[in-house]
Amino acid sequence: MKRFMVFVLLASCVAAAYGQVEFRKVNSQGLDIYYRVFGEGHPLLIIGGGPGDNSDRYLSLCELLAKDVQCILVDQRGTGKSMPKLLDASTINVALSLDDFEAVRRSLGLNEWSVLGFSYGGFMASLYANFFPDSITSLVLLDSLGLNTDAFLYFFDNLMSRLCAPDKEQMKSWSDPGRVAQDGHHALVERIRAMMPAYFFDKEKSLLVSGVMKDSDFNFEMGDWIWKDVKKRGLDLAKMPPAFRAQVLILQGRQDPLGESIPQALARYYPDARLLFVEKAGHYSWVEQPEKVLSAIREFLLGAPLYRDGCEGRSFSMTSARTQ
């Protein structure tokens, strides 16, 4: 346990160091969107999860990938510095969020870039590729939510089934109506912290995420407006023909509580997709198996050799994927 507390401290130091990178901004539909650029080389937009996560939560991912590529990390509208004065359907929706990515791309003078989406960000990345396919050279879906919100039918149950008794007691404690009434935002963050071991294959490594979590890392109101918009517009990519026909890498932790059906559906959906399962990894696969994730992404984007130990998968063509 002491060793992992040292790792948590080191992760916090990395976040602090990368957090010093200067923000840039671009105006998009009347709102200043803030972003940071790490490293040099092939440009890669990073779309974090949530929805509602502060981009600081993905500094460790940028620190990992910026060894080989240029990572562009955006404070999505409604998070971090990219905060409208009022959060409602007119300021927080999918269309505006996609326009924001386009504004950042143009501000960097890029005709196109690769895009990586994690968790909810994977769903958003797929939407971005669907509506702006000419802006994206390749797509990386890292432990993605998938083509729609169907995972919500079972995801929470999967998490709860993996928690030990003390974790469940913590969740129960932070669900107390008195605590929720006193500070509902903090109570929800603490429930997420209590659930974090269920996201991991190695539960001790969950400390690398939960140990540095802060209340300011999340804006749940932003997420509420996004899901309302998704429902209102019926944004289910599984019911739409794929508009994006360039290469797609699907990376999924083998023990991700999202299960294996989602990455398999993604692999069947995209005409030129490669699916790789990262062994001994849960939802935060880059935290548990950084070298394996880095190697797979490096090979995909740059053609570098793949570190194959504990990273298994296959390439899917249009024909083979649909006959699985």
Contacts in CASP RR format, 6 or more apart in sequence:
PFRMAT RR
TARGET T0000
AUTHOR 0000-0000-0000
METHOD contacts of the structure
MODEL  1
MKRFMVFVLLASCVAAAYGQVEFRKVNSQGLDIYYRVFGEGHPLLIIGGG
PGDNSDRYLSLCELLAKDVQCILVDQRGTGKSMPKLLDASTINVALSLDD
FEAVRRSLGLNEWSVLGFSYGGFMASLYANFFPDSITSLVLLDSLGLNTD
AFLYFFDNLMSRLCAPDKEQMKSWSDPGRVAQDGHHALVERIRAMMPAYF
FDKEKSLLVSGVMKDSDFNFEMGDWIWKDVKKRGLDLAKMPPAFRAQVLI
LQGRQDPLGESIPQALARYYPDARLLFVEKAGHYSWVEQPEKVLSAIREF
LLGAPLYRDGCEGRSFSMTSARTQ
1 204 0 8 1.000
4 204 0 8 1.000
4 205 0 8 1.000
4 207 0 8 1.000
4 208 0 8 1.000
5 207 0 8 1.000
7 205 0 8 1.000
7 207 0 8 1.000
7 208 0 8 1.000
8 207 0 8 1.000
8 208 0 8 1.000
8 211 0 8 1.000
8 212 0 8 1.000
11 60 0 8 1.000
11 208 0 8 1.000
11 212 0 8 1.000
12 211 0 8 1.000
12 212 0 8 1.000
14 59 0 8 1.000
14 60 0 8 1.000
14 63 0 8 1.000
15 56 0 8 1.000
15 59 0 8 1.000
15 60 0 8 1.000
15 212 0 8 1.000
18 38 0 8 1.000
18 59 0 8 1.000
18 62 0 8 1.000
18 63 0 8 1.000
19 36 0 8 1.000
19 56 0 8 1.000
19 59 0 8 1.000
21 36 0 8 1.000
21 37 0 8 1.000
21 38 0 8 1.000
22 36 0 8 1.000
23 34 0 8 1.000
23 35 0 8 1.000
23 36 0 8 1.000
23 75 0 8 1.000
23 81 0 8 1.000
24 34 0 8 1.000
24 35 0 8 1.000
24 36 0 8 1.000
24 37 0 8 1.000
24 107 0 8 1.000
25 32 0 8 1.000
25 33 0 8 1.000
25 34 0 8 1.000
25 35 0 8 1.000
25 81 0 8 1.000
26 32 0 8 1.000
26 33 0 8 1.000
26 35 0 8 1.000
26 103 0 8 1.000
26 104 0 8 1.000
26 106 0 8 1.000
26 107 0 8 1.000
27 33 0 8 1.000
27 103 0 8 1.000
28 77 0 8 1.000
28 96 0 8 1.000
28 99 0 8 1.000
28 100 0 8 1.000
28 102 0 8 1.000
28 103 0 8 1.000
28 104 0 8 1.000
29 96 0 8 1.000
29 99 0 8 1.000
29 100 0 8 1.000
29 103 0 8 1.000
31 77 0 8 1.000
31 82 0 8 1.000
31 84 0 8 1.000
31 91 0 8 1.000
31 96 0 8 1.000
31 100 0 8 1.000
32 81 0 8 1.000
32 82 0 8 1.000
33 74 0 8 1.000
33 75 0 8 1.000
33 77 0 8 1.000
33 82 0 8 1.000
33 100 0 8 1.000
33 103 0 8 1.000
33 104 0 8 1.000
34 74 0 8 1.000
34 75 0 8 1.000
34 80 0 8 1.000
34 81 0 8 1.000
34 82 0 8 1.000
35 55 0 8 1.000
35 72 0 8 1.000
35 73 0 8 1.000
35 74 0 8 1.000
35 75 0 8 1.000
35 104 0 8 1.000
36 55 0 8 1.000
36 62 0 8 1.000
36 72 0 8 1.000
36 73 0 8 1.000
37 70 0 8 1.000
37 71 0 8 1.000
37 72 0 8 1.000
37 73 0 8 1.000
37 108 0 8 1.000
38 62 0 8 1.000
38 63 0 8 1.000
38 66 0 8 1.000
38 70 0 8 1.000
38 71 0 8 1.000
38 72 0 8 1.000
38 73 0 8 1.000
39 66 0 8 1.000
39 69 0 8 1.000
39 70 0 8 1.000
39 71 0 8 1.000
40 70 0 8 1.000
41 68 0 8 1.000
41 69 0 8 1.000
41 70 0 8 1.000
42 68 0 8 1.000
42 69 0 8 1.000
42 70 0 8 1.000
42 114 0 8 1.000
42 301 0 8 1.000
42 302 0 8 1.000
43 69 0 8 1.000
43 70 0 8 1.000
43 72 0 8 1.000
43 108 0 8 1.000
43 110 0 8 1.000
43 113 0 8 1.000
43 114 0 8 1.000
44 65 0 8 1.000
44 69 0 8 1.000
44 70 0 8 1.000
44 71 0 8 1.000
44 72 0 8 1.000
44 113 0 8 1.000
44 114 0 8 1.000
44 115 0 8 1.000
44 116 0 8 1.000
44 140 0 8 1.000
44 301 0 8 1.000
45 72 0 8 1.000
45 74 0 8 1.000
45 101 0 8 1.000
45 104 0 8 1.000
45 105 0 8 1.000
45 113 0 8 1.000
45 114 0 8 1.000
45 115 0 8 1.000
45 116 0 8 1.000
46 55 0 8 1.000
46 58 0 8 1.000
46 61 0 8 1.000
46 62 0 8 1.000
46 65 0 8 1.000
46 71 0 8 1.000
46 72 0 8 1.000
46 73 0 8 1.000
46 74 0 8 1.000
46 116 0 8 1.000
46 117 0 8 1.000
46 118 0 8 1.000
47 74 0 8 1.000
47 76 0 8 1.000
47 101 0 8 1.000
47 115 0 8 1.000
47 116 0 8 1.000
47 117 0 8 1.000
47 118 0 8 1.000
47 121 0 8 1.000
47 122 0 8 1.000
47 124 0 8 1.000
47 125 0 8 1.000
47 128 0 8 1.000
48 55 0 8 1.000
48 57 0 8 1.000
48 58 0 8 1.000
48 76 0 8 1.000
48 117 0 8 1.000
48 118 0 8 1.000
48 119 0 8 1.000
48 120 0 8 1.000
48 121 0 8 1.000
48 124 0 8 1.000
49 57 0 8 1.000
49 117 0 8 1.000
49 118 0 8 1.000
49 119 0 8 1.000
49 120 0 8 1.000
49 121 0 8 1.000
49 122 0 8 1.000
49 124 0 8 1.000
50 119 0 8 1.000
50 120 0 8 1.000
50 121 0 8 1.000
50 218 0 8 1.000
50 223 0 8 1.000
51 76 0 8 1.000
51 120 0 8 1.000
51 121 0 8 1.000
51 124 0 8 1.000
51 222 0 8 1.000
51 223 0 8 1.000
51 226 0 8 1.000
51 227 0 8 1.000
52 76 0 8 1.000
52 78 0 8 1.000
52 79 0 8 1.000
52 218 0 8 1.000
52 219 0 8 1.000
52 220 0 8 1.000
52 222 0 8 1.000
52 223 0 8 1.000
52 226 0 8 1.000
53 79 0 8 1.000
53 217 0 8 1.000
53 218 0 8 1.000
54 75 0 8 1.000
54 79 0 8 1.000
54 80 0 8 1.000
54 216 0 8 1.000
54 217 0 8 1.000
54 218 0 8 1.000
54 219 0 8 1.000
55 73 0 8 1.000
55 74 0 8 1.000
55 75 0 8 1.000
55 76 0 8 1.000
55 79 0 8 1.000
55 80 0 8 1.000
56 217 0 8 1.000
57 213 0 8 1.000
57 217 0 8 1.000
58 73 0 8 1.000
58 118 0 8 1.000
59 73 0 8 1.000
60 208 0 8 1.000
60 286 0 8 1.000
60 287 0 8 1.000
61 71 0 8 1.000
61 118 0 8 1.000
61 286 0 8 1.000
62 71 0 8 1.000
62 73 0 8 1.000
64 286 0 8 1.000
64 290 0 8 1.000
64 293 0 8 1.000
64 294 0 8 1.000
65 71 0 8 1.000
65 116 0 8 1.000
65 294 0 8 1.000
65 297 0 8 1.000
67 294 0 8 1.000
68 294 0 8 1.000
68 297 0 8 1.000
68 298 0 8 1.000
68 301 0 8 1.000
68 302 0 8 1.000
68 304 0 8 1.000
69 114 0 8 1.000
69 297 0 8 1.000
69 298 0 8 1.000
69 301 0 8 1.000
69 302 0 8 1.000
72 104 0 8 1.000
72 108 0 8 1.000
72 113 0 8 1.000
74 82 0 8 1.000
74 100 0 8 1.000
74 101 0 8 1.000
74 104 0 8 1.000
75 81 0 8 1.000
75 82 0 8 1.000
76 82 0 8 1.000
76 97 0 8 1.000
76 100 0 8 1.000
76 222 0 8 1.000
77 83 0 8 1.000
77 84 0 8 1.000
77 91 0 8 1.000
77 92 0 8 1.000
77 96 0 8 1.000
77 97 0 8 1.000
77 100 0 8 1.000
77 222 0 8 1.000
78 84 0 8 1.000
78 87 0 8 1.000
78 91 0 8 1.000
78 92 0 8 1.000
78 219 0 8 1.000
78 222 0 8 1.000
79 219 0 8 1.000
79 222 0 8 1.000
80 216 0 8 1.000
80 219 0 8 1.000
82 100 0 8 1.000
84 91 0 8 1.000
84 92 0 8 1.000
87 221 0 8 1.000
87 222 0 8 1.000
87 225 0 8 1.000
88 225 0 8 1.000
89 225 0 8 1.000
89 228 0 8 1.000
89 229 0 8 1.000
92 222 0 8 1.000
92 223 0 8 1.000
92 225 0 8 1.000
92 226 0 8 1.000
92 229 0 8 1.000
93 225 0 8 1.000
93 226 0 8 1.000
93 229 0 8 1.000
94 124 0 8 1.000
94 127 0 8 1.000
94 226 0 8 1.000
94 229 0 8 1.000
94 230 0 8 1.000
94 233 0 8 1.000
94 235 0 8 1.000
97 124 0 8 1.000
97 226 0 8 1.000
98 124 0 8 1.000
98 127 0 8 1.000
98 128 0 8 1.000
98 131 0 8 1.000
98 132 0 8 1.000
101 115 0 8 1.000
101 128 0 8 1.000
101 132 0 8 1.000
101 135 0 8 1.000
102 132 0 8 1.000
102 135 0 8 1.000
105 112 0 8 1.000
105 113 0 8 1.000
105 135 0 8 1.000
112 134 0 8 1.000
112 135 0 8 1.000
112 136 0 8 1.000
112 137 0 8 1.000
113 135 0 8 1.000
113 136 0 8 1.000
113 137 0 8 1.000
114 136 0 8 1.000
114 137 0 8 1.000
114 138 0 8 1.000
114 139 0 8 1.000
114 140 0 8 1.000
114 301 0 8 1.000
115 125 0 8 1.000
115 128 0 8 1.000
115 129 0 8 1.000
115 136 0 8 1.000
115 138 0 8 1.000
115 139 0 8 1.000
115 140 0 8 1.000
116 125 0 8 1.000
116 139 0 8 1.000
116 140 0 8 1.000
116 141 0 8 1.000
116 142 0 8 1.000
116 297 0 8 1.000
117 124 0 8 1.000
117 125 0 8 1.000
117 140 0 8 1.000
117 141 0 8 1.000
117 142 0 8 1.000
117 144 0 8 1.000
118 142 0 8 1.000
118 143 0 8 1.000
118 144 0 8 1.000
119 142 0 8 1.000
119 143 0 8 1.000
119 144 0 8 1.000
119 145 0 8 1.000
119 283 0 8 1.000
120 145 0 8 1.000
121 144 0 8 1.000
121 145 0 8 1.000
122 141 0 8 1.000
122 142 0 8 1.000
122 144 0 8 1.000
122 145 0 8 1.000
122 146 0 8 1.000
123 144 0 8 1.000
123 145 0 8 1.000
123 146 0 8 1.000
123 147 0 8 1.000
123 148 0 8 1.000
123 149 0 8 1.000
125 139 0 8 1.000
125 140 0 8 1.000
125 141 0 8 1.000
125 144 0 8 1.000
126 139 0 8 1.000
126 141 0 8 1.000
126 144 0 8 1.000
126 146 0 8 1.000
126 147 0 8 1.000
126 237 0 8 1.000
126 244 0 8 1.000
126 266 0 8 1.000
127 235 0 8 1.000
127 237 0 8 1.000
128 135 0 8 1.000
128 136 0 8 1.000
129 136 0 8 1.000
129 139 0 8 1.000
129 243 0 8 1.000
129 244 0 8 1.000
130 237 0 8 1.000
130 240 0 8 1.000
130 242 0 8 1.000
130 243 0 8 1.000
130 244 0 8 1.000
131 243 0 8 1.000
133 243 0 8 1.000
133 244 0 8 1.000
133 245 0 8 1.000
133 246 0 8 1.000
136 244 0 8 1.000
136 246 0 8 1.000
137 246 0 8 1.000
138 246 0 8 1.000
138 247 0 8 1.000
138 248 0 8 1.000
138 249 0 8 1.000
138 300 0 8 1.000
138 301 0 8 1.000
139 244 0 8 1.000
139 246 0 8 1.000
139 247 0 8 1.000
139 248 0 8 1.000
139 249 0 8 1.000
139 270 0 8 1.000
140 248 0 8 1.000
140 249 0 8 1.000
140 251 0 8 1.000
140 297 0 8 1.000
140 300 0 8 1.000
140 301 0 8 1.000
141 248 0 8 1.000
141 249 0 8 1.000
141 250 0 8 1.000
141 251 0 8 1.000
141 263 0 8 1.000
141 266 0 8 1.000
142 251 0 8 1.000
142 285 0 8 1.000
142 286 0 8 1.000
142 293 0 8 1.000
143 251 0 8 1.000
143 252 0 8 1.000
143 253 0 8 1.000
143 256 0 8 1.000
143 258 0 8 1.000
143 282 0 8 1.000
143 283 0 8 1.000
143 284 0 8 1.000
143 285 0 8 1.000
144 250 0 8 1.000
144 252 0 8 1.000
144 262 0 8 1.000
144 263 0 8 1.000
144 266 0 8 1.000
145 151 0 8 1.000
145 258 0 8 1.000
145 262 0 8 1.000
146 237 0 8 1.000
146 262 0 8 1.000
146 263 0 8 1.000
146 265 0 8 1.000
146 266 0 8 1.000
147 236 0 8 1.000
147 237 0 8 1.000
147 238 0 8 1.000
147 265 0 8 1.000
147 266 0 8 1.000
147 269 0 8 1.000
148 235 0 8 1.000
148 236 0 8 1.000
148 237 0 8 1.000
148 238 0 8 1.000
149 227 0 8 1.000
149 230 0 8 1.000
150 238 0 8 1.000
151 258 0 8 1.000
151 262 0 8 1.000
155 257 0 8 1.000
155 258 0 8 1.000
158 198 0 8 1.000
158 257 0 8 1.000
158 258 0 8 1.000
158 259 0 8 1.000
159 195 0 8 1.000
159 198 0 8 1.000
159 199 0 8 1.000
159 257 0 8 1.000
160 168 0 8 1.000
160 198 0 8 1.000
161 198 0 8 1.000
162 197 0 8 1.000
162 198 0 8 1.000
162 257 0 8 1.000
163 171 0 8 1.000
163 194 0 8 1.000
163 195 0 8 1.000
163 197 0 8 1.000
163 198 0 8 1.000
164 197 0 8 1.000
167 194 0 8 1.000
167 195 0 8 1.000
167 197 0 8 1.000
167 198 0 8 1.000
168 194 0 8 1.000
170 190 0 8 1.000
170 191 0 8 1.000
170 193 0 8 1.000
170 194 0 8 1.000
171 191 0 8 1.000
171 194 0 8 1.000
171 195 0 8 1.000
173 179 0 8 1.000
174 180 0 8 1.000
174 187 0 8 1.000
174 188 0 8 1.000
174 190 0 8 1.000
174 191 0 8 1.000
174 194 0 8 1.000
175 187 0 8 1.000
175 191 0 8 1.000
176 187 0 8 1.000
179 187 0 8 1.000
180 187 0 8 1.000
185 215 0 8 1.000
185 218 0 8 1.000
185 220 0 8 1.000
186 215 0 8 1.000
188 218 0 8 1.000
188 220 0 8 1.000
189 213 0 8 1.000
189 214 0 8 1.000
189 215 0 8 1.000
189 217 0 8 1.000
189 218 0 8 1.000
192 213 0 8 1.000
192 218 0 8 1.000
193 210 0 8 1.000
193 211 0 8 1.000
193 213 0 8 1.000
196 206 0 8 1.000
196 209 0 8 1.000
196 210 0 8 1.000
196 213 0 8 1.000
197 203 0 8 1.000
197 206 0 8 1.000
197 210 0 8 1.000
198 257 0 8 1.000
199 206 0 8 1.000
199 209 0 8 1.000
199 257 0 8 1.000
199 282 0 8 1.000
199 283 0 8 1.000
199 284 0 8 1.000
200 206 0 8 1.000
200 255 0 8 1.000
200 282 0 8 1.000
200 283 0 8 1.000
200 284 0 8 1.000
200 287 0 8 1.000
200 288 0 8 1.000
201 253 0 8 1.000
201 254 0 8 1.000
201 255 0 8 1.000
201 280 0 8 1.000
201 281 0 8 1.000
201 282 0 8 1.000
201 288 0 8 1.000
202 280 0 8 1.000
202 288 0 8 1.000
205 287 0 8 1.000
205 288 0 8 1.000
208 287 0 8 1.000
209 284 0 8 1.000
209 287 0 8 1.000
229 235 0 8 1.000
237 269 0 8 1.000
238 265 0 8 1.000
238 269 0 8 1.000
242 269 0 8 1.000
242 270 0 8 1.000
242 271 0 8 1.000
244 270 0 8 1.000
245 270 0 8 1.000
245 271 0 8 1.000
245 272 0 8 1.000
246 272 0 8 1.000
247 272 0 8 1.000
247 273 0 8 1.000
247 274 0 8 1.000
247 300 0 8 1.000
248 266 0 8 1.000
248 270 0 8 1.000
248 272 0 8 1.000
248 273 0 8 1.000
248 274 0 8 1.000
249 273 0 8 1.000
249 274 0 8 1.000
249 276 0 8 1.000
249 296 0 8 1.000
249 297 0 8 1.000
249 300 0 8 1.000
250 263 0 8 1.000
250 266 0 8 1.000
250 267 0 8 1.000
250 270 0 8 1.000
250 273 0 8 1.000
250 274 0 8 1.000
250 275 0 8 1.000
250 276 0 8 1.000
251 276 0 8 1.000
251 278 0 8 1.000
251 285 0 8 1.000
251 293 0 8 1.000
251 296 0 8 1.000
251 297 0 8 1.000
252 258 0 8 1.000
252 259 0 8 1.000
252 260 0 8 1.000
252 262 0 8 1.000
252 263 0 8 1.000
252 275 0 8 1.000
252 276 0 8 1.000
252 277 0 8 1.000
252 278 0 8 1.000
252 285 0 8 1.000
253 277 0 8 1.000
253 278 0 8 1.000
253 279 0 8 1.000
253 281 0 8 1.000
253 282 0 8 1.000
253 283 0 8 1.000
253 285 0 8 1.000
253 289 0 8 1.000
254 260 0 8 1.000
254 277 0 8 1.000
254 278 0 8 1.000
254 279 0 8 1.000
254 280 0 8 1.000
254 281 0 8 1.000
254 282 0 8 1.000
255 280 0 8 1.000
255 281 0 8 1.000
255 282 0 8 1.000
256 281 0 8 1.000
256 282 0 8 1.000
256 283 0 8 1.000
256 285 0 8 1.000
257 282 0 8 1.000
257 283 0 8 1.000
258 283 0 8 1.000
260 277 0 8 1.000
263 275 0 8 1.000
263 277 0 8 1.000
264 275 0 8 1.000
264 324 0 8 1.000
266 273 0 8 1.000
266 275 0 8 1.000
267 273 0 8 1.000
267 274 0 8 1.000
267 275 0 8 1.000
267 316 0 8 1.000
267 321 0 8 1.000
267 324 0 8 1.000
268 316 0 8 1.000
268 321 0 8 1.000
268 322 0 8 1.000
268 324 0 8 1.000
269 321 0 8 1.000
270 316 0 8 1.000
270 321 0 8 1.000
271 317 0 8 1.000
271 318 0 8 1.000
271 321 0 8 1.000
272 317 0 8 1.000
272 318 0 8 1.000
273 315 0 8 1.000
273 316 0 8 1.000
273 321 0 8 1.000
274 300 0 8 1.000
274 313 0 8 1.000
274 314 0 8 1.000
274 315 0 8 1.000
274 316 0 8 1.000
275 313 0 8 1.000
275 314 0 8 1.000
275 316 0 8 1.000
276 296 0 8 1.000
276 311 0 8 1.000
276 312 0 8 1.000
276 313 0 8 1.000
277 311 0 8 1.000
277 312 0 8 1.000
277 313 0 8 1.000
278 285 0 8 1.000
278 288 0 8 1.000
278 289 0 8 1.000
278 292 0 8 1.000
278 293 0 8 1.000
278 296 0 8 1.000
278 310 0 8 1.000
278 311 0 8 1.000
279 289 0 8 1.000
279 292 0 8 1.000
279 310 0 8 1.000
279 311 0 8 1.000
279 312 0 8 1.000
280 288 0 8 1.000
280 289 0 8 1.000
280 310 0 8 1.000
281 288 0 8 1.000
281 289 0 8 1.000
281 292 0 8 1.000
281 293 0 8 1.000
282 288 0 8 1.000
285 292 0 8 1.000
285 293 0 8 1.000
286 293 0 8 1.000
286 294 0 8 1.000
289 310 0 8 1.000
289 311 0 8 1.000
291 307 0 8 1.000
292 307 0 8 1.000
292 309 0 8 1.000
292 310 0 8 1.000
292 311 0 8 1.000
294 307 0 8 1.000
295 304 0 8 1.000
295 305 0 8 1.000
295 306 0 8 1.000
295 307 0 8 1.000
295 311 0 8 1.000
296 306 0 8 1.000
296 307 0 8 1.000
296 311 0 8 1.000
298 304 0 8 1.000
299 305 0 8 1.000
299 306 0 8 1.000
316 324 0 8 1.000
END
